[in-house]
């Protein structure tokens, strides 16, 4: 797994569903 995907997933998990 690349760090980019990890960061994206973490962001999605941390960020609320405001989109």
C-alpha positions in Angstrom: 0.0 0.0 0.0 1.3 3.4 -0.9 1.3 6.3 1.7 -0.9 8.4 -0.6 -3.8 5.9 -0.4 -3.2 5.6 3.3 -3.4 9.4 3.8 -6.5 9.6 1.6 -8.3 6.9 3.5 -7.3 8.5 6.8 -8.6 11.8 5.6 -11.9 10.3 4.5 -12.2 8.5 7.8 -11.4 11.6 9.9 -13.3 14.2 7.8 -17.0 14.2 8.4 -19.6 13.7 5.7 -19.9 17.3 4.7 -19.4 16.9 1.0 
